[in-house]
């Protein structure tokens, strides 16, 4: 079995305004995904699976897949907009749970999941990789936990899975789709009027997971229920979120999730205005010798 990194890259970047996954941010034009793959490669990952839209395949192969293929095995799976709902005006797939579900058959053992447009930090891949090596059964998952104050931007709102933990284990996770940096830390709202605080140190999910392959059965069942109940009520915008499925498995006692705390600061390109800070951070890390330049040179 090859230690595998699965990368969620099918989003069309609505808030950013384009295919942010292939925007140059490194000193030699590297993409944010290059730094993630390099960190994973150095941590012992041998294979990468890209979840993308078919329309992005040519660009991904040319500027992302081909360079890294000299170092890691590369595979592609496609998450598309459902044709029936596209005809009704839907402009996005059914969410991150569906994205991972389409990877069935492309991984053969414990695997990691990340977003394409997030920089997670250098240390987390080694930590999660060690957890994957120690997975011995089914339903034993792992999540990298970040402190909320390290994951927000002052350029707009973000979505995070807000977590409750006990003794290093995940007890509860709630997807909050509108979190803003307000006051000393952050607050979230469900209706745009009422705001609730998220104190510094609150652990959140950045969609950096480790799973065993039994997750696919759970995802298929969750998607079936989603299409029966949630989708008809909100056909244009309803999504089936990966953290929500994990939370339900916890509630039902069908899974356990170890939370590995990550001290690193998150950087991303949720909004175009986030890009300069990311470029500066990656330039500094490269200058310190943490990354070669160019990465795949």
N, C-alpha and C positions, 0 to 999 in steps of 0.2 A: 504493500500500500504506500502510495506517495502522499506526503503531507501536502494538503491542497488549500489554496487560498481562493475563495470565491468572491468576486467583486461585482457589486451592484452598480451597473452603469447604464441602465435602460432609461433613466429619467431624462427628460428633454430640457431641464433647466429653466422652468418658467420664470422664477424670480430672478435668476441670473441673466436670462435673456439670450440663451443659445446653448451650444454643446460645451458646457463648462468643463467637462471631463478631459477635453483635449486642448485647453487653454495653456499656453506656455507660462510657467511660473519659476522655473529653475534658471541658474546662471547660464546654462547652455541650451535653453529652450525646453528643458524637461517639463513634463506634465506632473501634476500633483500625484497622479497614479503611479508614475515612475518611482517616486520616493517611497510610496507604500510597498510596491513590489520589491524594491531593493532591500528595504528593512525586513520584509518577509523572507527574501532569499538568504540574507545573512543569518536569519534565525533558523534556517534549515528547511524552509518550504521548497518543494520541488516542482509543484504544478500550480498554474493559475487558470481559473475558469472565469471568463468574462460573460456577464449577463448584459446583453445590449439589444438595441433595436436593430433589425436587419438593415435599415437604411444607414446605420453608422458603421457597418462592418468594414467597408473599404478603408475608411479613415482609421479605424482601430487597428486593422491589420498593418497598415503602412506605418503609422507613427507610434503605436504602442505595442501591438502583438509581435510584430517581426523583430524589433530590437531585443525584447526580453526573451524571445524564443531560443536565443543562443545560450541562455542560462537556466531557463525553466521550461517545462512542457506547457504548451498553451492550448486551451480549448475554448470554444465559443458556444453559448446557448442564447436563444432569442426569446425575448418577452415582448409581445406585440399587443396592440389595442384590439380587444375583441371586436370582430367585424360587425356583429349585431348592434353593439352599443356605439361603435364609431358612427354607424349610420344614424344614430339618434343624437349625435353631437358630442359624444365622449371623446376627450383628447388625450387620455392617458390609460395605461394598463391598470390592473386591479390591485396593485400595491406590492409591498416587499415580501409578503407571504407567498404570493404567486410567483415572484421572481425566484425565490429559493426553490419552490416546488418544481420549476422547469429544469432544475439541475439534476433531477433523478437520473441515474445511469451515467452521470459524468464525474461522480466521486465514488470512491470505493472504501472509504473509511472516515474517521473523524476529520472534520474540515473546519476552516475558519471562514467567517463572512465579514466583509467590510463594505463601506460606501466608496465609490470612485472619487468623490469630490471632497473627501475629508483627509487631512493630515493628522495622524493619530499619535505621532511621536515614535522615537526610536526603541524605547524599552518594551513596549507592549507586545510586540510580535514574539519576542523571546519568552515572555511570561505566558502568553496564550499557547505558544507552541509546546511548552513544557506540559501544560495542562492537557493538550491533545495527546501527547505521548503517554500520559497516565490514564487516559480513559479506557476502562475495561468492560463497561457494560452499556446498555441502552438507557436512554432517558437521563443520562448524566451529562449535563451541558455546562458551559462556562460563558461568562460575560465579562468584558472589560468595563469597569465602572470608572467614570470620570466625574470630577467635582463640577457642579453646575457652573461655578464662576469661571471655570476654564473652558467653557464650551459655548458661551453666548457672544453675540456680536452687537455692537452699538449701531449697526446699519439697518436693522429691521428685526422681525421676529423669526424664531426657529422652532423646530419640532424636536422634542426629546422624549425618551421613555423615562419617566421619573420613578425611581426605585426605592423600595423599603427593604433593608437587609437586616439579618440577625446572624451573628457568629459567622460572618463571611459568606452567608448563603442568601440568595434572592428570595424574598417572601412575597413581594408584590411589585408589579410594574404597571404604570398607567401612562399611556401615550398622550402627551400634551402637545397639541398642534400649534399653539400660539404662546410662545414664551418670549418675553422681552427683557432686556437689561434695563432695570428700573431701580433707582435708588442705589443702595449699597450692593445689591446682588441682582436678583431676577424675580419676576412674577409671571404668572400665567393666567389666561382667561379662557373661558369656554364660550362666552356670549358677547365679548367685546365691551362689556360694561362692568362686570365684577372681576376683581383681580385678587389673586391669592399668592402669598409669598413663597419663594423657594430659597431658603437660607443657604449661605455659603457652606460648602461641604456636602450638600445634598447629592447623593450619587445618581447619575443618569446614564442611560444607555445611549451610545453613539452608533448603534447597529454594528458593534464589533463583537461577534459571537463565536463560540465553538460548539459544534453539534456532532452527534453521531447520526448515522444514516437513517435511524428510525424516525427522525424528524419529518421525513417525506410523507409517511403515512398520516401523521398528525396534520400536516399542512393540507394534504388532499381533503381530509375530513373537514377542516376549518373552512376551506374554500367552498366546499359543497354547501355548508351552512350559510356562509356569507352570500352566496348567489341566491339562496332561497329566501333569506330574510332581510339583510341589509341593503343589498344591491337594488331590489325593486323599489325601496323607499327613497333612494337617492342615486338613480342610475348614472348620473353624469360625474359625480364626485366621490361616491363611497369607495373606500379602500380597505383591504384586508391587511392589517399591519402585522409584521413579524413579532414585535414585542407583545402585541395583544394576544396572539396565539400562544406564546410562551407563558404569558400571565395566566391564561386559562388552564394550561397544562399544570402549572403550579397549584392553582386552586383545586383542580381535580386530583392532585396527588400522582400525576402521571410522569412528572419530571422533577429533577432537582437542578439548580443552577448555582454553581460556585461563582462568586463575584471577585475578580482580581482588580484591586484598586490600582489605577494608573495615575502617577503623579504628573504626567506630561500635560502641557497645554495643547489644546486642540486648535488647529487652524483649518479654515475651509473657505470655500468661495460660494457661499449661499447667495451672496450679492456681489455684483461687480466691484463695489466699493471695498470689499474685504481683500481684494487681490493685492494691493500694495503691501499690506502688513505681512501677508503670506510670502510674498517675494523677498521681503527684507529678512524674514526669519530663516528661510531656506538658504539665502545667500550667506547669512552668518554661520549657519551650521556647516555649509560647504567650506567656508573659509577656515573653520575650526578643524577641518579634516574628517568630519563625521560622514561626509559623502564624497565620492570621487567626482570629478568634473571633466568630461560628461559622465553621467552615471553608467551608461552601458558602453562606454568607450574602451 
